[in-house]
Amino acid sequence: MKELDALSVKIFADGANLAAMQELYQRPYIKGFTTNPTLMRKAGITNYAAFARDVLRAIPDRPISFEVFSDEFTEMERQAREIASWGSNVYVKIPVSNTRRQEQRSGRGGGWRFSNAGKRSNSGRSQRDGKRI
């Protein structure tokens, strides 16, 4: 069996607990981190930007994905630009649709790194993972 460091896949940790993220940061096989507004809310985080900046200070040299939280495309793009400005290791997750099933058509990749975060349904759940957004 291969050692974790020898795997050809990259393992990213998902969560919103800074202490746990710092512990995982000590493990070289964890290649990056991702979080989202749902996880942050469940962890009791009330200031998204402050939490993100704390994470970025603690983990300055690995990719970290943060997700926009608006349901309006214009605001999603504004949030994406702001989030991307927080650090060179930041990736922005943007939903491909909103809760009204409208699909995002513009604003992609405006100089920042992004990934699709699934579709939002009318229930406020991501169709990608079923978690409430």
N, C-alpha and C positions, 0 to 999 in steps of 0.2 A: 504494500500500500504506500502511496506517495505521502510525503510529508506535506503539511498544509502550505508551507512556503513554496513547494514545487508544483502546486496546482496551476493549470493553465487558465483557470477562471479567477476573477477578482471578487473577493468577498467584501461587501459593504455592510456596515452595521446600521440598523434602522432604530431610531429611538429619540427621546427627548429628555433624557436624564443626563445632565452634564457629568456627574461623577462616574456613571457607567460608561459614558463615551470616553472619558479620560482613561479609564481602566482599559477599555478596548484599544485605545490609541497605543498602548504599550505593547500590543501584539502585532508584530510585523505583517502577519497574514491578513489583517484588516486593512484593506487598501483605500477605504474612504467611508464616508458617513452620509446618511440621508435622514431627513425628518420631515414632518408636515404639520399643518395647523391642528389637525385632529390629535396627534400624539402630544403636541405641546399643551393643548387644552386639557387633555386627560392627566398630564403631569402637573397641572396647576400653574402653568406659565401664563402670565397676564401681559407681559411685554415682549412681543415677538422679536423686535429689533434688538433689545437688550440681551435676550437669551442668545440670539444668533451671534452677536458680537462676543459674548462670553465664550461660546463654542469656538469661534474663529481665533480668539486669543489662545485658547487651550490647544487647538489643533490647527497650527498654521500652515502645514505642509502636505495635507492630503485633501483630495476632493471632498467637498461637502455640498449636498443638495438641499435647498430650501424651496418651498412651494409658495406661489402667490395664493392669496385667500379670497380675492374678489370674485364675483360672479359676472361682472361687467368687463367686456374685452378691453375697453380703453383703460380702465383702472388696472386690469391684469398687466397690461403693457407698462404702465407707469410703475407698478409695484416690481415688475421684473427688472426694470432699469435700476431702481433703487437697490433691490436685493443684490443684483450683480455688482454694484459699486462697493459692496462691503468687503470684498477681498478677491485676490487673483485665483484663489482655489474654490470659488463659489460657482455652483451650477444652479440654474433656476428651473424649477418644474412648473410647467404651464399646462392646465387642462386643455384637451382638444375640443371640448364643448362645455357649455354652461348648463345650469339646471333647466333652462328653457329649450334645451336640445339644439341650440344654435352652435354651429361649429366655428372655431377660431380660424380665420383665413389670413390675417396679416399680423405684422409685428414680430414675426418669428426671427430670432437670431439677430436682433439689432445690435450686434457687436458683443453680445454676451453669450455664454454657453447655456443651453437649455435642454430639457428633456420633456417629453409628454408625460403628463401625470394622470392619464386616463380620462374618462368622461364623467361628468357630474350628472346625476339624475335629479328628478323633481324632489326626491326624498332627501336630497343633500348628501347622498352617498356616492362615492366614486364607483363607477361600474368596473373599474380595474380591480379594486380590492374589497369592495363592500363596506368600507369604513365610513363613518359619518364625517363629513367635511365641515 
